[in-house]
Amino acid sequence: MNRLLLPFLLLFNMIVLAQSKVGGTVFDEEGEPVAFANVIFKNSTEGTTTDENGNFYLESDNTYEYLEISFMGFNTQDIPLTSKVNYNMKISLSENTEQLKEVIVFGGKQSKKNNPAIDILRKIWAKKRVNGLRKFKQYQYDKYEKVEFDLNTIDSALMKRKIFRGLEFVFKDLDTSRITGKTYLPIFLNETFSKVYGDNIANVEKEDVLGNKNSGFESNQAIIAFIEDLYQDYDVYNNYLKFFDKSFTSPLSRTGIDTYNYILRDSAFIDNKWCYNITYYPRRKNELTFKGDFWVNDTTYAIKNINLEVTKSANINWVKEIYIEQDFEVVSDSVFLLKRDYMLTDFSFKKKEESKGVYGKRTTVYGDYQFDIAKPKEFYKTKSNEFDPLVLNRDSIFWQNSRLESLNKDEKGIYKLLDTLKTVPKFKSFYNIASILGSGYIEIDKWNLDIGDVYSVFGYNDAEGIRLRGGARTYFGQNDPWRLEGYVAYGFMDKKAKHGFSAKWLLDKKSRLIISGGNRRDVEQLGLSLTSTNDVLGRSIASSSVFTVGSNDRLSNINLSTFNLEIEPITNFKVRVGSSLRTISSALPDAFSLDYIDPELPTGISSEVKQFDVNTMIVYTPGKRTIGYGVERRNINDTYSTLLLNYTKGLDGFLESDFNYSKLQFSYSQPWQLGGLGRLYSTVELGKTFGEVPLSLLNVVPGNQTLFTIYNTFPNLDFYEFVTDTYASVHLEHNFNGRIFSRIPLLRKLNLREFVGLRGVWGDLSTENIALNSPTNIMLQAPNDKIYWEYSVGVGNILKFFRIDFNFRGNYLDNPDARPFSVTGEFGFHF
């Protein structure tokens, strides 16, 4: 949600000297728009295809006199271009009766049999593993990337709005996009230069970033993370291309035959290589597909050029356009290597043509390819020093020599423009609003302090009633080596103040050696996770939920102090050793008792636990990507798996600790991208406690009495309905991303998305632990007779914001107050 808000809430200047610009609509003789018609500048390879509504826009740095419109089944039209700029063209195509008599029809579903385009596609599949970099033992090349954001669809009405009063100077120079024909104003530019090395035999690759520069937002980690996550590398030869957490079927995919229509449109010499031109467009609407064309060599069947444009009916939110263009160069007469990759994304709240939004543009240029230069294994294990200030502060001479594609006049102007804008109070106000919505914190620069987070100010529960919370953290920059953070809260029913604070210090950047500690005294809903954590600032949504199902009175008072030492000796392999001292008691003892037998007390019963633990945790997250090198880093992807092994030892007697026990826990979480079928989330958890412990230290199967959909919980279980000291659980949730609904005519236009879930848990509770906790006033039961299970079906993307899940209980229906059915929901911004 936070990343989606940022591109829409910033502002800015640009000129591209295109010599030919055309735009308009293609119709048939009945006045109906012609979708996917071919539009090219005559006697060139520069062209595009019309969208689902017959609209097109095209521009070129060259000057052309004619525009050629073709569509099989219709007569080709040559349209004279009377000026360099020709907009709002209305072009009518007439049917070609000779072609119709030969039953050569283009426009609907194309035959898969005797189709020369598909024959060529099969040869591309056969050759793709021996094309490009794969043909060499080793490779290395230079990589230059620039990412730009622009405010688009600028018109006179927008410029005159009060919101831009005092900022008129930013509109001095405007130009139109060569892809969409809309006016735009640049607001952000980031440049990166790196060298990439790879070894196909050892299957290793590394990228050394030698320079990085951006236009004034280098301290805003949220913006940088958004860009990194948005523009990840992709290979058009793969079956699926991932953008915005969704898998689009590649037109070069082996499943493309069932997804696209293919037409062999033309053939020509390109860079002295004879190539075929194939047009493609989707067979069905509302699926994650492209339209466009590609040129492919007639002997190597390597791609020379490809254009991909996401269809407007694709089930994706907040994105109106995605356009990709890749050019390949010929090396050694037969090897085709990627030379330039261009991607344009039009972010907008609405998909209407006239709606305003933000362009995101990435251009990546590759050069100086070298091959079969072997490097020792140690070379790939070492990385460039990303902490070196020289990387972030390269001079103009470095960039002049490193840019594989020069900045144009207006890209150079972005740096100067933003330096000016930073001095304008109104712009600073706009930026601050965007930052608050994106991060949840109010920045106070003169104090190097952030106030927040603003999303946790209000809460309610049965113990505290209405609850207000305020907090702050130190913030000098995204790479701070240390950070202090804390909050205070007050409950108006119990009339008690609460607090939490933490301190972190990065002792060594290379090994990421971090020392941390803190204290929290608060009211909490424990038992929402089988795998325990020692977060002194965290708070579950169940502890502050305004609306709940049934009585939400099983809350605990917790006083937690922690001290931890953490190290990451290998990338994504983290080891943490720490200790905790906690005191736990019931926040509502009349309704929820944590009493247990204590022979040392005169009454023989204790209602409070004081426990000191030492803990060792190992976390491995292969594939995880982060940015920043300070004490706190930001993740920029969510495609990685997480393996966690946790060992906890409770020490009796130390600091008046009550119990001696051991606890071993393991969890494995993995997202699975199942091609065009969507994404499956899976989690497996195992654990066992050795020794006798009270209820507050046992493993509670996580129920969910809130109205919110919370992954890894059981929405039809009440809090503390099942309690275990030995457990095994599994959670599965699949998001079909609208693949089913897109095939139902009445639901297709709603762009709804389907969810299904299945979860189960088995657990046991020893007779010794049952006896120890016999004074409690709640029933202690473990799902040991049979596996407790639930399933759910859900509908997401309702009005683009909402998701509703219908949850069904599979068994243990005879438990007191068992809930056989529940409805939960979720609100958020999702692509």
SVG drawing of the C-alpha trace seen along z (x, -y; Angstrom):
<svg xmlns="http://www.w3.org/2000/svg" viewBox="-23 -32 64 71">
<polyline fill="none" stroke="black" stroke-width="0.4" points="0.0,0.0 2.7,-2.5 4.7,-2.1 1.7,-2.5 0.9,-6.0 4.3,-7.5 4.3,-7.9 0.9,-9.7 1.9,-12.3 5.1,-13.9 5.8,-16.5 8.1,-18.4 10.3,-19.2 11.3,-17.7 11.7,-17.9 12.3,-15.1 12.8,-16.2 10.7,-13.7 10.2,-14.4 7.1,-12.4 4.1,-12.1 0.8,-10.4 -2.2,-9.4 -5.8,-8.4 -8.3,-5.6 -8.8,-2.8 -12.4,-1.8 -14.0,0.7 -16.7,-0.2 -19.4,0.2 -17.8,-2.3 -16.6,0.3 -13.0,-0.1 -10.4,2.3 -8.4,3.8 -4.7,4.9 -4.4,3.4 -0.8,2.9 0.3,-0.8 3.8,-1.5 5.7,-4.4 5.8,-3.3 9.1,-1.7 10.4,-1.3 10.3,1.2 8.9,-1.4 5.4,-0.6 2.8,0.3 -0.7,2.0 -4.0,0.5 -5.4,1.2 -8.8,2.9 -10.6,-0.4 -8.7,-0.9 -6.6,-3.7 -2.9,-4.2 0.0,-6.6 3.4,-6.4 6.4,-8.7 9.9,-8.6 13.0,-10.7 12.9,-10.3 10.6,-12.2 8.1,-10.1 5.6,-11.0 3.2,-8.1 1.6,-6.0 0.7,-2.4 -2.3,-0.7 -2.9,3.0 -5.0,5.8 -5.5,9.1 -9.0,9.3 -8.9,5.6 -7.2,3.5 -4.0,1.8 -4.2,-2.0 -1.4,-4.4 -2.2,-7.7 -0.2,-10.8 1.3,-12.7 0.8,-16.4 2.8,-17.6 5.3,-16.4 2.5,-16.1 -0.8,-14.4 -3.2,-13.8 -6.9,-12.7 -6.7,-10.8 -9.8,-8.8 -8.9,-6.0 -11.4,-3.6 -10.4,-0.2 -12.4,1.5 -12.8,5.3 -10.5,7.2 -13.0,9.4 -10.3,11.4 -8.7,12.4 -12.1,13.2 -12.8,15.6 -9.6,17.3 -10.8,17.6 -7.9,15.6 -9.4,13.9 -7.6,11.9 -9.2,10.5 -10.6,13.4 -9.0,16.5 -6.4,17.8 -5.9,21.4 -3.1,23.3 -2.7,25.6 -0.8,24.8 0.1,21.4 3.6,20.4 4.0,18.0 3.5,20.9 6.1,23.0 8.6,20.2 7.6,19.9 8.4,23.6 11.9,23.0 12.4,20.1 11.7,22.5 14.2,25.0 17.0,22.5 16.5,20.2 18.9,22.1 21.8,21.7 21.2,18.0 22.7,15.0 25.0,15.3 24.3,19.0 26.6,19.7 29.7,18.8 31.5,20.3 32.0,16.9 30.8,13.4 31.1,9.8 29.5,6.5 28.7,3.0 25.2,2.1 23.8,-1.5 20.3,-2.1 18.3,-5.2 14.8,-5.3 12.6,-8.3 9.2,-9.3 7.0,-11.9 3.7,-13.6 1.6,-13.0 -1.5,-14.4 -0.6,-18.0 -3.2,-20.4 -4.0,-24.1 -6.7,-23.4 -4.3,-21.5 -1.7,-24.2 -4.2,-26.8 -5.3,-24.9 -4.7,-26.6 -2.6,-23.7 0.1,-24.7 0.1,-28.4 3.7,-29.4 5.0,-26.4 4.1,-27.6 7.8,-27.6 7.9,-23.8 5.5,-23.8 7.8,-25.9 8.9,-23.0 6.6,-20.1 6.7,-17.4 4.7,-14.3 5.5,-10.6 6.5,-8.8 4.4,-5.8 1.1,-7.4 1.2,-10.9 0.5,-12.6 2.2,-15.6 4.5,-14.9 6.7,-16.6 9.7,-14.7 9.9,-14.5 12.6,-12.0 15.7,-10.5 18.0,-7.7 21.2,-6.5 23.2,-3.4 26.4,-2.1 27.6,1.4 29.7,4.2 28.2,7.7 30.2,10.9 28.9,14.5 30.1,18.1 27.7,20.5 29.7,23.5 29.6,22.7 26.2,21.0 27.2,17.9 26.8,14.2 27.6,11.0 27.0,7.4 29.3,4.7 27.7,1.3 30.3,-1.3 28.1,-4.4 24.6,-5.5 23.0,-8.9 19.5,-10.2 17.8,-13.5 17.3,-14.6 15.5,-11.6 18.5,-9.6 17.4,-9.7 13.9,-8.4 14.1,-4.7 10.5,-4.1 10.9,-5.7 14.1,-3.8 12.5,-0.5 9.5,-1.1 11.7,-1.6 13.8,1.4 10.8,3.6 9.0,2.2 11.8,2.6 13.3,6.1 15.1,7.9 13.2,10.2 13.9,12.4 11.4,12.3 12.4,15.9 10.9,17.1 7.4,18.5 6.2,15.8 7.3,12.3 6.7,10.9 5.6,7.4 3.8,5.9 3.6,9.3 1.8,10.8 2.9,13.3 2.2,12.2 2.4,14.9 5.3,14.1 4.5,14.2 7.6,16.4 6.2,18.8 5.5,22.5 2.0,21.9 1.7,18.9 -0.1,21.0 -3.1,21.3 -2.9,17.7 -2.2,15.7 -3.1,15.4 0.0,15.2 0.2,13.8 3.3,13.8 3.0,10.2 6.2,9.4 9.9,10.1 12.8,7.7 16.5,7.1 17.4,5.6 21.1,4.8 21.8,7.1 20.0,10.0 16.8,11.4 14.1,11.4 10.4,12.4 7.9,10.1 5.2,11.7 2.2,10.0 0.5,11.4 -2.6,10.5 -4.5,12.3 -7.2,14.9 -9.2,13.8 -9.8,10.6 -9.0,9.8 -6.0,12.1 -2.5,11.0 -1.3,10.8 0.4,8.5 -0.1,7.4 2.6,6.4 5.0,7.8 8.6,9.1 11.3,9.6 13.1,12.9 16.2,14.0 15.5,16.7 18.5,18.9 19.3,18.6 15.7,17.9 17.0,15.3 14.9,12.3 16.1,9.0 13.4,6.7 10.3,7.2 7.5,4.9 5.1,5.8 2.1,3.8 -0.2,4.9 -3.7,5.1 -6.1,2.6 -8.4,5.4 -5.7,7.1 -6.6,7.6 -4.2,5.1 -5.0,2.1 -3.5,-1.4 -1.7,-0.8 -3.1,-2.1 -0.2,-1.3 2.8,1.0 5.0,0.9 8.3,2.8 10.7,2.5 13.9,4.6 16.6,4.4 19.2,7.0 22.6,6.5 24.4,9.1 27.8,10.2 30.2,12.5 27.6,12.7 25.3,15.1 25.0,14.2 22.2,11.9 22.7,10.0 20.5,7.6 21.5,4.0 18.7,1.8 15.7,2.5 13.0,-0.2 9.9,0.1 7.2,-2.5 4.5,-2.2 1.6,-4.6 0.3,-4.7 -3.2,-6.1 -6.2,-5.8 -8.4,-5.3 -7.9,-3.6 -9.8,-6.2 -7.7,-7.8 -7.9,-11.3 -7.1,-10.5 -3.9,-11.9 -1.2,-9.8 2.6,-9.2 4.9,-7.6 7.6,-5.3 10.3,-4.8 13.3,-2.5 16.0,-2.4 18.8,0.1 21.7,0.1 24.3,2.9 27.7,2.7 31.4,3.8 30.5,7.5 33.5,9.8 33.5,13.6 35.4,16.6 37.5,14.7 37.7,17.1 37.7,15.8 38.6,17.7 35.8,18.8 36.8,16.3 36.1,13.5 32.4,14.3 32.3,14.5 33.5,10.9 31.4,7.9 32.2,4.3 32.1,2.1 28.6,0.7 29.4,-1.4 32.1,-3.3 31.0,-6.9 32.6,-7.1 29.9,-4.9 27.2,-7.4 29.2,-10.6 30.8,-10.1 31.8,-13.2 30.5,-14.5 33.6,-13.0 32.7,-9.5 29.1,-9.8 30.2,-11.4 32.4,-8.4 30.0,-5.7 26.7,-6.6 26.1,-4.2 23.2,-6.5 23.5,-10.2 21.0,-12.2 18.9,-14.5 18.4,-18.2 15.5,-17.7 16.8,-14.7 19.8,-16.9 17.4,-19.6 15.7,-17.3 18.7,-17.7 18.6,-21.5 14.8,-21.6 14.6,-19.6 17.3,-21.6 15.1,-24.6 11.9,-22.9 13.3,-21.9 13.4,-25.6 9.7,-26.2 7.5,-25.8 4.5,-24.5 6.5,-21.7 8.0,-20.8 4.4,-20.5 3.5,-18.2 6.5,-16.1 5.8,-15.9 2.3,-14.7 3.4,-12.0 6.1,-10.9 3.7,-10.7 1.2,-8.6 4.0,-6.4 6.0,-5.7 3.4,-6.5 5.9,-8.9 6.0,-12.7 9.5,-14.0 11.0,-16.7 14.3,-17.4 15.7,-19.9 15.5,-17.4 16.4,-14.3 13.2,-12.8 10.2,-11.0 6.9,-11.1 4.6,-8.1 3.5,-5.8 0.3,-7.6 -1.6,-4.4 -1.3,-3.2 -2.8,-6.2 -6.2,-4.8 -7.2,-1.3 -9.8,0.4 -10.0,3.6 -12.0,5.1 -9.2,4.4 -8.2,0.9 -11.3,-0.5 -10.4,-3.3 -6.6,-3.5 -4.4,-6.3 -0.8,-5.8 2.0,-8.1 5.6,-7.3 8.9,-8.6 12.2,-7.4 15.5,-8.9 16.1,-9.3 19.2,-11.0 19.0,-9.1 18.2,-5.7 21.6,-4.3 21.7,-5.3 24.2,-3.0 22.0,-3.3 18.3,-4.0 16.2,-4.7 12.5,-4.2 9.7,-4.2 6.0,-4.9 3.7,-5.7 0.0,-4.7 -2.9,-5.2 -6.1,-3.2 -9.1,-5.2 -10.9,-2.2 -8.0,-0.7 -6.5,-4.3 -3.0,-3.0 -0.1,-4.2 1.9,-1.8 5.2,-2.1 7.8,-0.5 11.3,-1.5 14.1,0.1 17.7,-0.7 19.8,0.8 23.4,0.3 25.2,1.6 28.7,2.5 30.1,3.9 28.6,3.2 30.3,6.1 29.1,8.9 26.0,6.9 26.8,7.3 24.0,5.6 23.4,5.2 19.9,4.4 17.7,4.2 14.5,2.7 11.6,2.9 7.8,3.1 5.1,2.8 1.7,3.2 -1.5,5.1 -1.2,7.8 -3.2,10.6 -0.7,13.4 -1.0,16.6 -1.4,15.2 1.7,17.0 3.0,20.4 6.6,19.3 7.3,16.9 9.0,13.6 10.5,11.0 9.5,7.8 9.4,5.0 7.6,2.6 5.3,4.9 1.6,5.1 -0.9,7.5 -4.0,6.2 -6.1,8.4 -5.0,6.3 -6.5,3.1 -9.3,4.4 -12.4,2.2 -14.8,5.0 -14.4,8.7 -16.5,11.9 -17.5,13.0 -15.7,11.9 -12.2,10.5 -11.2,10.8 -8.3,13.2 -5.7,10.4 -2.4,10.4 -0.3,7.8 3.3,8.2 6.5,6.6 9.2,7.7 12.9,6.8 15.3,8.1 18.9,8.0 20.1,9.5 23.3,9.9 22.7,10.5 25.1,11.3 24.8,12.1 28.0,13.8 26.6,14.9 24.1,12.9 20.5,13.8 21.8,16.2 21.2,14.5 22.1,15.8 20.6,14.1 21.6,14.9 19.7,13.1 17.9,13.2 14.6,12.0 13.0,11.4 9.2,11.2 6.5,11.0 3.0,12.1 -0.3,11.9 -4.0,11.8 -5.3,8.3 -8.9,9.5 -8.4,12.2 -12.1,12.7 -12.7,13.7 -9.4,15.2 -7.2,16.8 -3.5,17.6 -3.4,19.3 -1.1,22.4 -0.1,24.6 2.8,23.1 3.7,25.2 6.0,22.5 3.2,20.0 0.9,20.2 -2.2,20.5 -0.5,23.1 -1.6,21.0 0.2,18.3 -1.3,16.0 1.8,14.4 4.9,15.8 8.3,14.2 10.6,15.9 14.2,15.5 15.1,17.2 18.1,17.4 17.4,17.8 19.2,18.8 17.5,18.2 18.7,19.0 16.9,17.4 17.7,18.2 16.0,16.2 17.4,17.3 16.5,14.9 15.7,12.0 16.7,8.6 17.2,5.5 18.4,1.9 20.4,-0.2 23.3,0.7 22.2,-0.9 21.0,0.8 17.5,1.1 17.1,2.2 14.1,2.3 13.0,5.4 12.4,4.9 10.8,8.2 8.5,10.8 9.4,13.8 11.9,15.4 11.4,18.3 12.0,18.1 13.4,21.0 13.5,20.4 15.0,22.5 14.5,21.3 15.8,22.8 14.7,21.3 16.1,22.3 14.2,21.2 16.5,20.9 14.9,21.4 16.1,19.2 18.1,16.7 16.7,13.2 13.9,14.9 12.9,16.8 10.2,19.5 10.7,22.3 13.3,24.5 12.4,25.8 13.5,26.1 11.6,25.2 12.5,26.1 10.6,24.6 10.9,24.7 9.0,22.9 9.2,22.8 7.4,20.2 7.4,20.2 5.5,18.3 5.1,20.3 4.5,18.6 2.5,21.1 2.7,19.4 -0.6,18.2 -2.5,19.9 -1.5,17.3 0.5,17.5 0.4,20.0 1.5,19.1 2.6,22.0 3.8,22.2 4.7,25.3 5.5,25.0 6.7,27.6 7.5,27.2 7.9,29.0 8.3,27.8 10.4,30.0 9.4,29.6 6.4,28.3 5.4,24.7 2.3,22.6 -0.3,21.5 1.4,18.2 4.5,20.1 2.7,22.9 2.1,22.7 -1.5,21.5 -3.0,22.4 -3.5,19.0 -7.2,18.2 -8.7,15.1 -11.8,13.3 -11.3,10.1 -13.1,9.3 -9.7,9.1 -8.2,11.7 -4.9,12.6 -2.7,15.2 -1.3,18.0 -4.3,17.8 -7.5,20.0 -10.4,17.6 -13.0,20.1 -11.0,20.6 -11.4,18.4 -8.3,17.2 -6.9,20.1 -9.4,22.6 -6.5,25.0 -3.3,25.1 -0.3,27.3 3.2,28.2 3.8,30.2 2.4,29.1 2.6,29.3 0.6,27.0 0.3,26.1 -1.3,23.1 -2.0,22.9 -3.6,19.9 -3.8,19.5 -4.6,16.4 -5.8,17.1 -5.5,13.4 -8.8,13.5 -8.0,16.4 -11.4,18.1 -13.6,15.0 -12.0,13.8 -13.7,16.7 -17.2,15.8 -18.8,13.2 -21.0,11.5 -18.0,11.2 -15.2,10.5 -15.4,6.7 -15.4,6.5 -11.8,7.8 -12.4,9.8 -9.8,12.2 -10.4,15.6 -8.8,16.9 -8.9,20.4 -7.3,21.5 -6.7,24.7 -5.1,25.0 -4.7,27.6 -3.0,28.2 -2.3,31.2 -1.1,30.8 -0.7,32.5 -0.7,31.4 1.0,33.5 -0.9,34.6 1.8,32.9 1.1,29.5 -2.6,30.1 -2.2,30.7 0.1,27.7 -2.5,25.4 -5.6,27.0 -6.5,23.8 -7.2,21.8 -10.8,21.1 -10.6,21.9 -10.7,25.4 -7.3,26.8 -7.6,28.8 -5.2,29.9 -6.2,31.1 -4.7,34.6 -7.6,36.8 -7.5,35.7 -6.1,32.8 -8.1,29.7 -8.7,28.1 -10.5,25.3 -11.0,24.1 -12.0,20.8 -13.0,19.2 -12.6,15.5 -13.2,12.8 -10.7,10.0 -10.3,6.7 -13.9,5.6 -14.0,2.0 -10.1,2.4 -9.8,2.1 -11.7,4.9 -11.4,8.6 -13.9,10.9 -13.2,14.4 -15.8,17.0 -14.3,19.5 -15.6,22.9 -14.7,25.1 -14.0,28.7 -14.3,30.5 -14.4,30.2 -17.8,28.7 -18.9,30.0 -16.5,27.7 -18.3,25.2 -19.3,22.1 -17.6,23.5 -17.9,21.3 -18.7,23.4 -18.6,20.3 -17.1,16.9 -16.6,13.9 -13.3,11.9 -12.1,9.1 -9.2,7.0 -8.7,3.5 -5.7,2.3 -4.1,1.1 -2.9,4.0 -1.8,4.0"/>
</svg>
